[in-house]
Amino acid sequence: MSNNKKLIAFISIATAIMFQSYIDLYLPALPQISDYYHCSDSVIQRSLSFFLLGTALSCIPIGVLCDACGRRKILIAGLVVLTIGTLISIFTSGINYFLASRFLQGIGAGIYVICSAILIDIFEGEELITYFTYYNIAYSAIPIASPYIGGLIVHYFEWQIIFYLLFAVSLFLLIMTLFFVSETLKPQKVKNINSVTKVFSDIFSILCHKQFLCLTFLAAMSWGGTIAFFTIGSFLFQEIYAVTPYAYGIIALFLGLIYLMSTVINRKCLARFSPIVLIKYSIIASFLLSFIFFLSSILGFNNLYVAIVFIYLLTFSIGFLFINTMTLSLSSFTGNAGLASSVQATVWIAFWSILSFVLSVFNYSQITLSSSYLILNAINLLIIFILMPTIIIPINLTEKNLSSNH
């Protein structure tokens, strides 16, 4: 393996955050893309669904193959698919080809699950914690910066420039991987891909773990509100509330900052409260906020400022739920964390793909957006208090003196 571990870490982290970039960067351009292809808004909204579907279908195969064939080969293959899919989206003249290119991009973007494995391969101890921190910071920063950058691009240039930028970055990462990334998986750790039965058995056992499944759906539902904003918000804000793409980018920029702020506060709160307490209070607060948001929309308070206030408050609440549910669910599979992470990502992204597709059928309005938040948070309320009233903290987390009795 190359001695330049820092460069390999940089390339792997940069590759991982491409998944989020391919979602957030083009959101301000959705109305312009719809006009370009002379298609309905609902059709172009499905481009997000097709991207997420491609990623959902590729996560588990990529996770299995990178353990059997090595990280480098799968990383290169994924970047090739991502680059080709991006190139098609730039030059295609038909909406069906554009949707197909988004699906292809999603398949390639599934390589983001390899990043954690590469970091674990090349670092250990404090170094590993440090680089995982860098990864989390970078992954959190992308939703903050990308919509703003996308809004700037659409304000001054044509929407295709967004995909030219994504193409240039994916091609750059492909070249860097070809020349500077050597195989990080040690030969003695290579798994036998012929044991397909064992892989499916492991996946089935993970999916049958009640706490893992419930916590995974809690996270999926909570972030589903953000997916609803991604799907509906661009048209609602730009075409109903007459917000410019640049202004929409500013709104999304603050949305990301609020989420980042909530994750920082959550970390401070964990010093005093159990993650279970934070999860439950987050769900209750989100349900109450979404109910008031829906009620105000029904009563006719449909305007930009009402929408922004409730979306920001709900996003702040998500920060206390998403990280804690992910940590508690994956901590139950310390011996098979890689596969569990891939399964979890597949469940999340498959659900978000279906959700964005369903929402594209409805008219974009504040009522549609607020009702989406309400339904998702009502389901979370049902899960946490009816289906899973007791959460067990895994043994490997009890050292932090967390208690499920809080």
Secondary structure as UniProt FT lines:
FT   HELIX           5..16
FT   HELIX           18..24
FT   TURN            25..26
FT   HELIX           27..29
FT   HELIX           30..37
FT   HELIX           41..68
FT   HELIX           71..91
FT   HELIX           95..109
FT   HELIX           110..113
FT   HELIX           114..122
FT   HELIX           125..156
FT   HELIX           160..180
FT   HELIX           187..189
FT   TURN            193..194
FT   HELIX           196..207
FT   HELIX           210..235
FT   HELIX           236..240
FT   HELIX           245..269
FT   TURN            270..272
FT   HELIX           275..298
FT   TURN            299..300
FT   HELIX           304..318
FT   TURN            319..321
FT   HELIX           322..330
FT   HELIX           331..336
FT   HELIX           337..361
FT   HELIX           366..382
FT   HELIX           383..387
FT   HELIX           395..400
FT   TURN            404..405
//
